[in-house]
Amino acid sequence: MKYDSEFSHKYAANLKSITEQAARLFSSAFGIDDLEIAEQFAAIFMATLDGFAIQQILHTIPEDDTSYTDTMLDFFKTCVYST
C-alpha cells in the first residue's frame, strides 16, 4: 500500500477516528483527564488487540484460552491506574 494513496488516507482517517473514540472511552472509564495520555493508551490497546488477532490467526495462541484476555485486561488496568 502506498503511503500517499487514497486508500491509505482513508484507512488512516478511520483509524484516527477509532483511536479518538477509544481514548474518550478510556478517559471516561478510568478518569483520565489528559486526553493525550488517553489516546496513547487507546493506541497501545488497539495495537495489542491487533497482535492478539494475528497470533490467533497463526494459531500461536489458543482461540478458546481466555487467560490471555484476563492477563491483558489486568495489565492495562494496572497501567492506567498507576498513571
Secondary structure, 3 states (H helix, E strand, C coil): CCCCCHHHHHHHHHHHHHHHHHHHHHHHHHCCCCHHHHHHHHHHHHHHHHHHHHHHHCCCCCCCCCHHHHHHHHHHHHHHHCC
